[in-house]
């Protein structure tokens, strides 16, 4: 174990924040931990990936409730939102400190064990050192222990994280790190892409061993908690990180096999994601449709009902294209096919992103045909052709639209 005790300054972290947190500790052992300390040591400001606010993880030995009460009673602290999780005795706090927005995740120090690989951990109250030992990487297992005098600061580094920061190396904390939570591999790809770090050789060996033994690669399902964690990590990777580099690393490590064997051998994910961003589609949905069994993967990852509906609509579109052979020969016939019930614009965009054939009419529909209406409005049509309101008006408007569409070339 290595540690440092002395006067430290961290660019980007207002000393008043440390003073307030130290005062709220009131004799308890309190520390800033995790990514915030890692980024401070790298001279970066740790921010929440979604809101861009300063984000600190705080661990309290013993009574975290008491720490939170004292913190919120401190002068200059204005609470904006508080959410507690009684199961793990943790708090998510959104506050203003002297007018500056700050996000705090406050947790009671605990130790964890995983009876089932990738399952829900069992936990018990423990020391700060034990809490650091439950984390993912050595570089995230460094603690900035707050002092009562608000002058001296102790860096607690029981797992060699400072050395790995210097070497720009990602190293699992212990031999079962990835077995306990395979979503950590996606997190490793995120950090490696963002920070320019490499995965330690021993950690890469652990990665390969876990992937070879992973249950659902043999058709065994389950572990909904892990599916949710994988989805959250993938969402962050695709929406908040250099996703090209991160997915490339994940594939090089064999990690896409944790999602689906087909994705591990997929060479078209760059194309799908490029078009997904261009069409404002969910990048995670665009990734999933390249799997061997996309529907099953979407369920395992617990994608939203809307995302799962898009995937189902894509397969319905493919079925209808297959059953429509020979394919339509006019723009109006294509519109009738692509605008039939059950087919959504997003499904057509996904088909284009996936490189489905025939590409040209799908793209023409997306870019132009779907926006073309009839040459007359309903009111104009009734006045011109002396029609009364009713189904006949709709039929005639569809005819006018078809006539207008078919003035455009199919190719």
C-alpha positions in Angstrom: 0.0 0.0 0.0 1.3 3.5 -0.9 0.0 6.8 0.4 1.0 10.5 0.5 0.1 12.9 3.3 0.8 16.6 2.7 -0.4 19.7 1.0 -1.8 19.0 -2.5 -3.5 21.3 -5.0 -5.8 20.1 -7.8 -6.4 22.5 -10.7 -10.2 22.7 -11.4 -11.2 21.7 -7.9 -12.2 24.7 -5.7 -10.5 24.3 -2.3 -13.8 25.5 -0.7 -15.4 22.2 -1.8 -12.8 20.2 0.1 -13.4 22.5 3.1 -17.1 22.0 3.1 -16.8 18.2 2.7 -14.2 18.0 5.5 -16.4 20.1 7.8 -19.4 17.8 7.2 -17.3 14.7 8.0 -17.3 15.8 11.7 -14.7 13.1 12.8 -15.8 10.4 10.4 -13.4 9.1 7.8 -14.5 10.5 4.5 -12.8 10.4 1.1 -13.3 11.4 -2.5 -12.8 8.3 -4.6 -13.0 6.8 -8.1 -12.9 8.7 -11.4 -12.8 12.1 -9.7 -9.5 11.4 -8.0 -8.1 9.7 -11.2 -9.0 12.7 -13.3 -7.7 15.2 -10.7 -4.3 13.4 -10.8 -4.4 13.6 -14.6 -5.1 17.3 -14.3 -8.6 16.9 -15.7 -12.0 17.9 -14.3 -14.3 15.0 -13.7 -17.7 15.9 -15.0 -21.0 14.0 -15.2 -21.2 12.7 -18.8 -24.8 13.7 -19.4 -25.0 17.2 -17.7 -21.4 18.3 -17.8 -21.4 19.3 -14.1 -18.5 18.7 -11.7 -19.1 15.2 -10.3 -17.5 13.7 -7.1 -17.9 10.3 -5.6 -17.6 10.4 -1.8 -17.3 7.4 0.6 -18.0 7.6 4.3 -17.0 5.1 6.8 -20.0 4.4 9.1 -22.9 6.8 9.0 -23.3 8.4 5.6 -26.8 9.7 6.6 -25.2 11.9 9.3 -22.6 13.2 6.8 -25.4 14.1 4.3 -27.4 15.9 7.0 -24.4 17.9 8.1 -23.5 18.8 4.5 -26.9 20.1 3.7 -27.0 22.1 6.8 -23.8 23.9 5.9 -23.9 27.6 5.0 -23.6 28.2 1.3 -25.0 24.7 0.4 -28.4 24.8 -1.5 -30.0 21.5 -2.3 -31.6 21.1 -5.7 -32.3 17.4 -5.7 -31.7 14.4 -3.4 -32.3 10.7 -4.2 -31.4 8.0 -1.7 -31.0 4.2 -2.3 -31.7 2.5 1.0 -30.5 -0.9 -0.2 -26.8 0.3 -0.5 -27.1 3.3 1.8 -26.1 5.7 -1.0 -27.2 9.2 -2.0 -27.3 11.1 -5.2 -27.2 14.8 -4.5 -27.5 17.8 -6.9 -26.6 21.0 -5.0 -25.3 24.5 -5.4 -22.1 25.3 -3.3 -21.7 29.0 -3.1 -23.7 29.2 -6.3 -21.6 26.6 -8.2 -23.5 23.4 -9.4 -22.1 20.2 -8.0 -23.1 16.5 -8.2 -22.2 14.3 -5.3 -22.6 10.5 -5.1 -22.3 9.7 -1.4 -21.9 6.0 -0.4 -21.4 4.2 2.9 -18.1 2.3 2.7 -18.8 -1.4 1.9 -17.2 -4.6 0.8 -18.9 -6.7 -1.9 -18.8 -10.3 -3.1 -20.4 -11.9 -6.2 -21.8 -15.3 -5.5 -22.9 -15.6 -9.1 -20.7 -14.4 -12.0 -22.2 -11.2 -13.3 -25.0 -11.3 -10.8 -26.1 -9.0 -8.0 -23.4 -8.5 -5.3 -23.8 -9.2 -1.6 -22.4 -6.4 0.6 -21.5 -5.5 4.1 -20.4 -2.4 5.9 -16.6 -2.1 5.8 -13.6 0.2 5.8 -12.5 2.7 3.2 -9.7 0.2 2.2 -12.3 -2.5 1.6 -14.4 -0.1 -0.4 -11.5 0.6 -2.7 -11.0 -3.1 -3.1 -14.4 -3.6 -4.7 -13.8 -1.2 -7.6 -12.9 -2.0 -11.2 -9.4 -0.6 -12.1 -6.4 0.3 -10.0 -6.5 3.8 -11.3 -10.1 4.1 -9.9 -9.1 2.7 -6.5 -7.2 5.8 -5.2 -8.8 7.8 -2.4 -8.3 11.4 -1.5 -8.9 11.2 2.3 -10.2 14.5 3.7 -8.6 16.0 6.8 -10.2 17.9 9.6 -7.6 20.7 9.4 -8.5 21.2 5.7 -4.8 21.7 5.0 -3.1 18.3 4.8 -4.5 15.7 2.4 -3.8 12.0 2.2 -3.8 10.0 -1.0 -4.6 6.4 -0.3 -3.4 4.0 -3.0 -3.5 0.4 -1.8 -3.5 -1.2 -5.3 -0.8 0.7 -7.2 -3.1 3.0 -9.1 -0.6 5.9 -9.1 2.0 3.7 -10.9 -0.6 2.6 -13.5 -1.6 6.3 -14.0 2.1 7.1 -14.8 2.3 4.1 -17.1 -1.1 5.0 -18.7 -2.3 1.4 -18.0 -5.7 -0.1 -17.2 -5.4 -3.0 -14.8 -8.2 -5.0 -13.2 -8.1 -4.8 -9.5 -8.1 -8.5 -8.8 -8.3 -11.8 -10.7 -12.1 -12.0 -10.6 -12.8 -8.3 -11.5 -14.2 -9.1 -14.9 -16.0 -12.3 -13.8 -17.8 -10.3 -11.2 -19.0 -7.7 -13.7 -18.3 -8.1 -17.4 -19.7 -4.6 -18.1 -16.3 -3.4 -16.8 -14.8 -4.5 -20.2 -17.0 -1.9 -22.0 -15.9 0.7 -19.4 -12.3 -0.2 -20.1 -12.8 0.5 -23.8 -14.4 3.8 -22.9 -11.5 4.8 -20.7 -8.8 3.6 -23.1 -10.3 5.6 -26.0 -10.8 8.7 -23.9 -7.6 8.7 -22.0 -5.3 7.0 -24.4 -4.5 4.1 -21.9 -3.7 0.5 -22.8 -5.1 -2.7 -21.2 -2.4 -4.5 -19.1 -1.4 -7.9 -20.5 -2.6 -9.7 -17.4 -5.9 -8.0 -17.7 -6.2 -8.9 -21.4 -5.6 -12.6 -20.4 -8.4 -12.3 -17.8 -10.6 -10.8 -20.5 -10.1 -13.7 -22.8 -10.7 -16.3 -20.1 -13.9 -14.7 -19.0 -15.3 -14.4 -22.5 -14.5 -18.1 -23.3 -16.5 -19.1 -20.2 -19.4 -16.7 -20.4 -22.7 -18.6 -20.0 -24.9 -17.0 -22.7 -22.4 -17.7 -25.4 -23.6 -21.3 -25.0 -27.3 -20.2 -25.1 -27.8 -19.7 -21.4 -29.8 -16.5 -20.7 -30.5 -14.6 -17.5 -28.7 -12.0 -15.3 -31.0 -9.0 -16.1 -28.9 -6.8 -13.9 -25.9 -7.4 -16.0 -27.9 -6.7 -19.2 -28.9 -3.3 -17.8 -25.3 -2.5 -16.8 -24.0 -3.4 -20.3 -26.7 -1.2 -21.8 -25.7 1.8 -19.7 -22.0 1.3 -20.4 -22.6 0.9 -24.2 -24.9 4.0 -24.2 -22.1 6.1 -22.6 -19.6 4.6 -25.1 -21.7 5.4 -28.1 -23.0 8.8 -27.1 -20.2 10.4 -24.9 -16.9 8.8 -26.0 -14.7 8.5 -29.1 -16.8 5.6 -30.2 -14.7 4.5 -33.2 -11.7 3.9 -31.1 -13.6 2.4 -28.2 -15.5 -0.1 -30.3 -12.4 -1.0 -32.2 -10.6 -1.8 -28.9 -13.6 -3.8 -27.6 -13.6 -5.9 -30.8 -9.8 -6.4 -30.7 -10.1 -7.6 -27.1 -12.9 -10.0 -28.2 -15.3 -8.1 -26.0 -18.1 -7.8 -28.5 -18.7 -11.5 -28.0 -20.1 -10.6 -24.6 -23.0 -9.2 -26.5 -23.3 -11.6 -29.4 -20.9 -13.8 -31.4 -22.1 -12.2 -34.6 -21.1 -8.7 -33.4 -17.6 -9.9 -32.6 -17.1 -10.8 -36.3 -19.1 -7.9 -37.6 -17.1 -5.7 -40.0 -20.0 -3.3 -40.8 -20.6 -1.6 -37.5 -18.8 1.6 -38.5 -21.1 2.0 -41.6 -24.2 1.4 -39.5 -23.2 3.8 -36.8 -22.1 6.5 -39.3 -25.6 6.4 -40.9 -27.3 6.1 -37.5 -25.7 9.4 -36.3 -26.6 11.0 -39.7 -30.2 9.9 -39.5 -30.5 10.7 -35.7 -31.2 7.1 -34.9 -30.2 5.3 -31.7 -26.6 4.2 -32.2 -27.1 1.3 -29.8 -30.0 0.0 -31.9 -27.8 0.4 -35.0 -25.1 -1.7 -33.3 -27.6 -4.4 -32.1 -29.1 -5.0 -35.5 -25.8 -6.4 -36.6 -26.0 -9.2 -34.1 -26.8 -12.8 -35.0 -30.0 -12.6 -33.0 -30.8 -8.9 -32.6 -34.2 -9.4 -31.0 -32.8 -11.6 -28.3 -29.9 -9.2 -27.7 -32.3 -6.2 -27.4 -34.2 -8.1 -24.8 -31.1 -9.1 -22.9 -29.9 -5.5 -22.8 -33.4 -4.4 -21.8 -33.6 -1.8 -24.6 -36.6 0.5 -24.3 -39.9 -0.6 -25.8 -39.5 2.0 -28.5 -36.0 0.7 -29.5 -37.3 -2.9 -29.5 -40.2 -1.8 -31.7 -37.7 -0.3 -34.2 -35.8 -3.6 -34.4 -39.0 -5.6 -34.9 -40.2 -3.1 -37.6 -36.9 -3.5 -39.5 -37.4 -7.3 -39.6 -41.0 -6.8 -40.7 -39.7 -4.5 -43.5 -37.2 -7.1 -44.6 -40.0 -9.8 -44.7 -42.3 -7.5 -46.8 -39.5 -6.7 -49.2 -38.8 -10.4 -49.7 -42.5 -11.2 -50.1 -42.9 -8.3 -52.6 -40.7 -9.8 -55.2 -40.6 -8.8 -58.0 -40.0 -5.4 -56.4 -42.2 -2.3 -57.1 -41.5 -0.5 -60.3 -42.7 3.0 -59.5 -42.2 5.5 -56.6 -45.9 5.3 -55.7 -45.7 1.5 -55.3 -42.6 1.9 -53.1 -44.4 4.5 -50.9 -47.4 2.1 -50.5 -44.9 -0.6 -49.4 -42.8 1.5 -47.1 -45.7 3.3 -45.5 -47.8 0.2 -44.8 -48.9 -0.4 -41.2 -46.1 -1.7 -39.0 -43.3 0.0 -41.0 -41.8 3.1 -39.4 -39.5 5.7 -41.0 -36.9 4.6 -38.4 -37.1 1.1 -39.7 -36.4 2.3 -43.3 -33.5 4.4 -42.0 -32.1 1.4 -40.1 -32.4 -0.7 -43.3 -30.4 2.0 -45.2 -27.8 2.1 -42.3 -27.5 -1.7 -42.4 -26.8 -1.6 -46.1 -30.0 -3.5 -47.1 -31.0 -3.8 -50.7 -32.3 -2.3 -52.8 -30.6 0.8 -51.4 -31.6 3.4 -54.0 -35.5 3.4 -53.6 -35.1 3.2 -49.8 -32.8 6.2 -49.8 -35.0 8.1 -52.2 -38.1 7.4 -50.1 -36.3 8.6 -46.9 -34.8 11.7 -48.5 -37.7 12.8 -50.7 -40.7 10.7 -51.6 -42.2 10.4 -48.1 -42.4 14.2 -47.9 -44.3 14.6 -51.2 -48.1 15.1 -50.9 -50.9 15.3 -53.4 -51.1 18.3 -55.7 -54.3 19.6 -54.0 -55.4 19.9 -50.5 -58.6 18.2 -49.4 -60.6 21.5 -49.5 -59.2 22.4 -52.9 -60.1 18.9 -54.2 -63.7 19.0 -52.9 -64.2 22.5 -54.4 -62.7 21.5 -57.8 -64.4 18.1 -58.2 -67.6 18.8 -56.3 -67.0 16.1 -53.7 -68.6 15.8 -50.2 -66.5 15.0 -47.2 -66.0 11.2 -46.9 -63.9 8.3 -47.9 -63.9 9.2 -51.5 -61.9 12.3 -50.8 -59.1 10.3 -49.1 -59.1 7.8 -52.1 -58.8 10.7 -54.6 -56.1 12.4 -52.6 -54.0 9.2 -52.6 -54.5 8.9 -56.3 -53.3 12.5 -56.8 -50.3 11.8 -54.6 -49.5 8.7 -56.6 -49.7 10.6 -59.9 -47.4 13.3 -58.5 -44.9 10.7 -57.1 -44.7 8.9 -60.4 -43.5 12.0 -62.2 -40.2 11.3 -60.5 -37.8 8.7 -61.9 -37.3 5.5 -60.1 -33.6 5.5 -60.6 
